[in-house]
Amino acid sequence: MGKFKPLLRRVQKVSALICLAISFFCGINLTACASENSSPSGTNYYTPTVSREFLYNYYLLFYHYNDKDKYLGKPEDYVGKLSEEQETALSQKGIPWDYFDLYYMYAQMNDPYTYYLDPAHAVSRIENIYNSDKIFGSGFELDSTLISEKYVIKKVIPSSPADKAGIKVGDEITAIEGIAPTKELIYRRLSTDYEGETITYTIKRDSTTLTIPVVLATFLSPTVELSFKDSIPIIKILEFVQTTSNERGTYGEFMDYLQATQNYKSTILDLRNNRGGNLNQCVEMTKVLLSKGDTAINIILSDADTINKRQIKNTITAVATDDGFASNRYFVILANGMSASCSETMIAGIVSNKKFPVIGTTTYGKGIGQHIIVTPSYSYVSITDMKTYDKNMVSFHKVGIVPDFVISDNEQALEKAIELAKAKSFIRIAGYGTENTGHFAKAALEPDSMPGFYLLPGEHIQ
């Protein structure tokens, strides 16, 4: 197996046909070159008159789509094949006619994660490729249990306007624009304004009174949350993103909370409803919990051999080169049916090495990954080109990760997690599923048998 290399390094690899840049598990890849002369298969079959964009995308699928041998035909198989009804449907979605064949080609790949968005529909997606969601406001939260008596700040989001202004956790707001917020309704009205406007807060901090102006602005949301219950830290990861309120992304947020709780012997890791994100982020976060020599993940990647004009499979292995920061801590993991992709990768990496318990319901079962590609025409493309495996080269794809304790009620699951976190003794005995979760093929061990479908902008699965 080849030594794991961060997929971001693929920006250095340039070929005559495909220029690959950045890879995520639900990833990204900025591309900038294509050829419209040669056949990827090396044969001289008839090539219809198509745009550079069409042929560029055909090459992407040929070299990188996992199941191209099953589903990808010749270029002429996708040109002019739409029915009048299908063309009308695309027109009603505002798709230019010269992109119809591209949508049709991607639809025939029988994979909801392999799809195409034309430039007009790709704009908002491209703008948010690297970042977490943007939110507007001051960037702090109040302690809801105290609102009837006073307005005490419970949380300040890093890099938010409040953080930049110097507001801190524990500060008590005694006035807004010189007016005392005697009721919650008054507080909310005083705290509302437009972007760029300044709201001045009078703050009581210990025995000191401060006046702090906060300029309202849009900022990136955090993707990790820290809370406590019964003196047990609970770190909840919402998604894996390259840039968030922390410049190091979800990884940076995670590390900050691990360091803040470093004196605790056990921690609950909550990955419920986490549908995935950036592969590099979740792999590096997994390593933080592992011991030296542990394998975080194995990836079989469909890649381009442009010399021989064929698709090849490369195996990439991510190994912890040192003991992780939290490698000596006991973790209990919460997961459910919406824990997918990178969150499942992280769980598999942890439990295949450390045997920590999982509580909740069987996970989604998405053991495949995608490149997100921005084409030269600024279209947005997602192509399934990875399959992921744990340290033992076992996959949870289609079957999910089975919990040791099956508990669907969120509060009951948390209570059980707290119990196990306090005991710090349970060793995982469950494994991966034996039945298909229903998100892919009808039978868990059979080839994919998904019926053909036709994806329109906004209808693809995240």
C-alpha positions in Angstrom: 0.0 0.0 0.0 1.3 3.4 -0.8 2.0 5.9 1.9 -0.9 8.3 2.5 -0.4 11.7 1.1 -2.9 14.6 1.6 -5.0 14.8 -1.4 -4.4 18.5 -1.6 -0.9 17.6 -3.1 -2.6 16.5 -6.3 -2.5 20.1 -7.4 1.1 19.3 -8.4 0.0 16.6 -10.8 -0.8 17.9 -14.3 -1.6 15.7 -17.3 -2.3 16.6 -20.9 -6.0 15.7 -20.5 -6.9 16.3 -16.9 -5.5 18.8 -14.4 -6.5 17.7 -10.9 -6.2 20.0 -7.9 -7.9 19.6 -4.5 -9.6 16.5 -3.3 -12.2 16.1 -0.5 -14.2 13.1 0.6 -17.2 15.1 -0.6 -14.2 17.0 -2.1 -13.0 19.6 -4.5 -10.9 19.7 -7.5 -10.1 22.9 -9.6 -9.4 21.9 -13.2 -8.1 23.9 -16.1 -7.1 21.9 -19.1 -8.7 19.5 -21.6 -8.2 18.0 -25.0 -10.9 17.5 -27.7 -8.8 15.5 -30.1 -7.9 12.0 -28.7 -10.1 9.2 -27.5 -9.4 8.1 -23.9 -9.7 4.5 -24.9 -7.1 4.9 -27.7 -9.6 3.8 -30.4 -10.8 5.9 -33.3 -14.5 5.6 -32.8 -16.8 8.2 -34.1 -16.9 11.3 -32.0 -19.9 13.6 -32.6 -19.6 17.4 -32.8 -19.6 18.4 -29.1 -18.4 21.3 -27.0 -15.0 21.3 -25.3 -17.0 21.3 -22.0 -18.8 18.1 -23.0 -15.6 16.3 -24.0 -13.8 17.6 -21.0 -16.5 16.1 -18.7 -16.4 12.8 -20.7 -12.7 12.5 -20.0 -13.3 13.2 -16.3 -15.8 10.4 -16.1 -13.6 8.0 -18.1 -10.6 8.5 -15.8 -12.2 9.0 -12.5 -15.7 7.6 -12.1 -15.6 4.4 -10.0 -18.2 2.6 -12.0 -17.3 3.9 -15.5 -17.0 0.3 -16.8 -20.6 -0.4 -16.0 -22.2 2.8 -17.1 -20.0 5.0 -19.3 -20.5 4.5 -23.0 -19.1 6.4 -25.9 -19.6 10.2 -26.4 -22.3 9.7 -29.1 -24.4 7.7 -26.6 -25.3 10.9 -24.9 -25.7 13.4 -27.7 -29.2 14.4 -28.8 -30.8 11.6 -26.8 -33.2 13.6 -24.7 -36.9 13.4 -25.3 -38.9 16.5 -26.0 -40.4 16.1 -22.5 -37.0 16.0 -20.9 -35.8 19.0 -22.8 -38.8 21.0 -21.7 -38.2 20.0 -18.1 -34.6 21.3 -18.3 -35.7 24.5 -20.1 -38.2 25.2 -17.3 -35.3 24.9 -14.8 -33.5 27.6 -16.7 -30.8 25.4 -18.2 -29.3 26.5 -21.5 -29.9 24.0 -24.4 -26.2 23.5 -25.0 -25.8 21.9 -21.6 -28.7 19.3 -22.1 -26.4 16.5 -23.3 -24.1 17.0 -20.2 -27.0 16.6 -17.8 -28.1 13.5 -19.7 -24.6 11.9 -19.6 -24.2 12.4 -15.9 -27.8 11.1 -15.2 -26.9 7.8 -16.9 -24.1 7.1 -14.4 -26.7 5.8 -12.0 -25.1 7.5 -9.0 -26.8 10.3 -7.0 -23.4 11.6 -5.9 -22.1 11.9 -9.5 -23.8 15.0 -11.0 -23.3 18.1 -13.1 -24.4 21.8 -12.5 -24.1 24.3 -15.4 -22.4 27.6 -14.6 -25.6 29.5 -13.9 -26.6 27.0 -11.3 -23.1 26.4 -10.0 -22.3 30.0 -8.8 -23.6 29.7 -5.2 -22.1 26.2 -4.8 -18.7 27.3 -6.0 -18.6 30.3 -3.7 -19.1 28.0 -0.7 -16.8 25.1 -1.6 -14.3 25.7 1.1 -16.3 27.4 3.8 -18.9 26.6 6.4 -22.2 28.4 6.3 -22.2 32.2 6.6 -24.3 33.7 9.4 -25.1 37.3 10.3 -25.1 39.0 13.6 -22.9 39.8 16.6 -21.7 36.3 17.2 -22.5 35.5 20.8 -25.1 33.5 22.6 -26.8 34.1 26.0 -27.3 31.7 28.8 -30.9 30.8 28.3 -31.4 29.6 31.9 -30.7 33.2 33.2 -32.6 35.3 30.7 -35.5 36.0 33.0 -33.1 37.5 35.5 -30.1 38.8 33.5 -28.3 38.6 30.2 -25.1 36.7 30.6 -23.0 35.6 27.6 -22.6 31.9 27.4 -20.7 31.5 24.2 -18.7 33.8 21.8 -18.0 32.4 18.3 -14.4 32.8 17.3 -13.7 35.4 14.7 -17.2 36.8 15.0 -17.8 40.6 15.5 -18.3 40.1 19.2 -15.0 38.2 19.5 -13.2 40.8 17.5 -14.7 43.5 19.7 -13.5 41.9 22.9 -16.7 40.4 24.4 -16.0 37.4 26.6 -17.9 34.4 28.0 -19.4 35.4 31.4 -19.9 39.1 30.5 -23.3 40.4 31.6 -25.1 42.8 29.3 -26.6 45.6 31.4 -27.5 48.1 28.6 -27.8 48.2 24.8 -27.3 51.7 23.3 -27.7 53.0 26.8 -31.1 51.3 27.4 -31.5 48.6 30.0 -33.0 45.4 28.4 -35.7 44.8 31.0 -37.5 42.2 28.9 -36.4 39.7 26.3 -38.4 41.4 23.6 -36.7 44.7 24.4 -33.3 42.9 24.3 -34.0 41.4 20.9 -35.2 44.7 19.4 -32.2 46.6 20.7 -29.8 43.9 19.3 -31.2 43.9 15.8 -29.7 46.1 13.0 -28.3 46.0 9.5 -24.9 44.8 8.4 -22.2 47.3 9.0 -24.2 49.1 11.8 -22.7 49.4 15.3 -24.5 48.3 18.4 -22.9 49.5 21.7 -23.2 47.1 24.7 -22.6 48.1 28.3 -20.9 45.1 29.9 -20.4 44.1 33.5 -17.3 42.0 33.9 -16.5 41.1 37.4 -16.4 44.5 39.2 -15.7 46.4 36.0 -18.2 48.2 33.7 -17.2 48.3 30.0 -18.7 49.9 26.9 -18.0 47.7 23.9 -19.1 48.7 20.3 -19.9 45.7 18.0 -20.1 46.1 14.3 -22.6 43.7 12.9 -21.3 41.5 10.0 -21.5 38.2 8.2 -19.1 35.6 9.4 -18.4 31.9 9.1 -20.2 29.6 11.4 -18.5 27.1 13.7 -18.8 23.4 13.0 -17.9 22.0 16.4 -19.7 22.5 19.7 -18.6 21.8 23.3 -21.0 21.2 26.2 -20.9 19.3 29.5 -23.3 17.0 31.2 -22.6 15.3 34.5 -19.1 16.6 34.3 -18.5 14.7 31.0 -17.4 16.8 28.0 -19.5 16.4 24.8 -17.8 17.4 21.6 -20.4 17.6 18.7 -19.0 17.7 15.2 -21.6 19.1 12.7 -19.6 18.7 9.5 -16.1 18.7 8.2 -15.1 21.9 6.5 -11.8 23.4 5.4 -12.5 27.0 6.6 -14.9 27.8 9.4 -14.8 30.4 12.2 -11.4 28.8 12.8 -8.8 29.3 10.0 -7.8 25.7 10.4 -11.3 24.6 9.8 -13.2 21.9 11.7 -9.8 20.4 12.6 -8.8 23.6 14.4 -12.1 23.8 16.3 -11.8 20.2 17.3 -8.2 20.7 18.6 -9.2 23.8 20.5 -11.9 21.8 22.4 -9.7 18.8 23.0 -7.0 21.1 24.5 -9.7 22.8 26.6 -10.8 19.4 28.0 -7.3 17.8 28.2 -7.6 17.0 31.9 -10.7 14.8 31.4 -10.2 11.1 31.1 -13.2 10.5 28.9 -15.2 12.4 26.3 -18.4 11.9 24.3 -17.9 12.4 20.6 -21.3 13.3 19.0 -21.5 12.6 15.2 -25.2 12.3 14.9 -26.7 13.9 11.8 -23.1 14.7 10.5 -23.3 14.0 6.8 -19.6 14.4 6.0 -17.4 16.9 4.3 -13.7 17.4 3.7 -11.7 14.1 3.8 -8.4 15.7 4.8 -10.1 17.3 7.8 -11.7 14.2 9.1 -8.6 12.0 8.6 -6.4 14.4 10.5 -9.0 14.6 13.3 -9.1 10.8 13.5 -5.3 10.6 13.8 -5.5 12.9 16.9 -7.3 10.1 18.7 -5.1 7.3 17.6 -1.7 5.8 18.7 1.5 5.8 16.7 1.2 3.3 13.8 -2.6 3.1 13.8 -4.2 3.2 10.4 -6.9 5.9 10.1 -8.2 5.0 6.7 -7.5 3.2 3.4 -8.6 4.7 0.2 -8.8 3.0 -3.2 -8.8 5.9 -5.7 -9.8 5.8 -9.4 -7.1 7.9 -11.1 -5.8 8.7 -14.6 -3.0 6.9 -16.4 -3.0 9.3 -19.4 0.1 7.6 -21.0 -1.7 4.4 -21.5 -5.1 6.2 -21.7 -6.8 4.1 -19.0 -8.2 4.3 -15.5 -6.0 2.9 -12.7 -6.7 2.2 -9.0 -4.3 3.6 -6.4 -4.4 2.6 -2.8 -3.7 5.4 -0.3 -3.2 4.7 3.4 -3.3 7.2 6.2 -1.2 6.2 9.2 -0.7 8.1 12.5 3.0 8.8 12.6 2.9 9.8 16.3 0.7 9.4 19.3 -2.3 11.7 18.8 -3.0 14.5 21.3 -6.0 12.6 22.7 -4.7 9.1 22.1 -4.8 8.2 25.8 -8.4 9.4 26.3 -11.5 7.2 26.4 -14.2 8.1 23.9 -17.8 7.2 23.6 -19.3 7.8 20.1 -22.9 8.8 19.3 -24.1 8.1 15.8 -27.4 7.6 13.8 -28.8 6.9 10.4 -27.8 10.4 9.2 -24.1 10.0 10.2 -22.6 9.5 6.8 -19.5 9.7 4.7 -16.7 11.4 6.6 -18.3 10.9 9.9 -18.5 7.2 9.2 -14.9 7.3 8.1 -13.9 8.8 11.4 -15.9 6.3 13.4 -14.5 3.4 11.5 -10.9 4.7 11.9 -11.5 5.1 15.7 -13.3 1.8 16.5 -11.2 -0.4 14.3 -8.1 0.7 16.3 -9.4 1.7 19.8 -12.6 -0.5 20.1 -14.5 2.4 21.7 -18.3 1.9 22.0 -20.8 3.4 19.6 -24.4 4.3 20.7 -27.4 5.1 18.6 -28.6 3.6 15.4 -26.8 2.1 12.3 -25.1 4.7 10.3 -26.0 5.7 6.7 -23.5 3.4 4.9 -21.7 5.7 2.5 -18.2 4.3 2.1 -17.5 6.2 -1.2 -16.1 9.6 -1.8 -16.2 12.3 -4.5 -14.1 14.9 -6.1 -15.8 18.2 -6.6 -14.5 19.7 -9.9 -14.8 23.3 -11.2 -14.5 23.0 -14.9 -12.9 25.6 -17.2 -16.5 26.9 -18.0 -17.1 27.2 -14.2 -19.5 24.4 -14.1 -19.7 22.3 -10.9 -19.2 18.6 -11.1 -19.2 15.9 -8.5 -17.7 12.5 -9.4 -17.5 9.4 -7.2 -13.9 8.2 -7.5 -13.1 6.8 -4.0 -13.9 3.8 -1.9 -12.9 3.8 1.7 -11.9 1.0 4.0 -10.8 0.6 7.6 -7.4 -0.6 8.8 -8.4 -4.2 8.0 -9.5 -3.3 4.5 -13.1 -3.9 5.5 -15.8 -1.5 4.2 -19.0 -0.2 5.7 -20.4 0.9 2.3 -24.1 0.1 1.9 -24.3 -1.6 5.3 -23.3 1.1 7.8 -21.7 0.9 11.2 -23.7 -1.0 13.8 -23.9 0.5 17.4 -23.1 -1.5 20.4 -26.2 -0.2 22.1 -29.1 0.4 19.7 -31.0 3.4 21.1 -33.0 5.7 18.8 -34.1 8.2 21.5 -31.5 11.0 21.6 -31.8 11.7 25.3 -31.6 8.1 26.2 -28.6 7.6 23.9 -26.9 10.5 25.6 -27.6 9.1 29.1 -26.1 5.7 28.1 -23.1 7.5 26.6 -22.5 9.3 29.9 -22.8 6.0 31.8 -20.1 4.4 29.6 -17.9 7.5 29.7 -17.9 7.5 33.5 -17.0 3.7 33.6 -14.4 4.0 30.9 -14.3 0.2 30.5 -16.6 -1.0 27.8 -14.8 -2.6 24.8 -16.7 -2.5 21.4 -18.1 -5.8 20.2 -20.3 -4.8 17.4 -19.1 -4.4 13.8 -20.5 -3.4 10.4 -24.0 -4.2 9.1 -25.0 -7.3 7.2 -28.1 -5.8 5.6 -28.3 -3.0 3.1 -29.3 0.4 4.5 -31.4 1.0 1.4 -29.4 4.0 0.2 -27.6 2.2 -2.6 -28.2 -1.3 -4.1 -31.1 -3.5 -3.2 -28.8 -6.2 -1.9 -25.8 -5.4 0.3 -23.3 -7.6 -1.5 -24.7 -7.4 -5.0 -23.6 -4.9 -7.7 -25.3 -1.6 -7.7 -28.7 -1.9 -9.3 -30.1 1.6 -9.0 -32.6 2.5 -11.7 -31.7 5.3 -14.1 -32.7 8.8 -12.8 -32.6 12.3 -14.1 -31.1 14.9 -11.8 -32.0 18.6 -12.1 -30.3 21.5 -10.3 -31.1 21.3 -6.6 -32.3 17.7 -6.7 -29.0 16.0 -6.1 -28.2 14.4 -2.8 -25.7 16.2 -0.6 
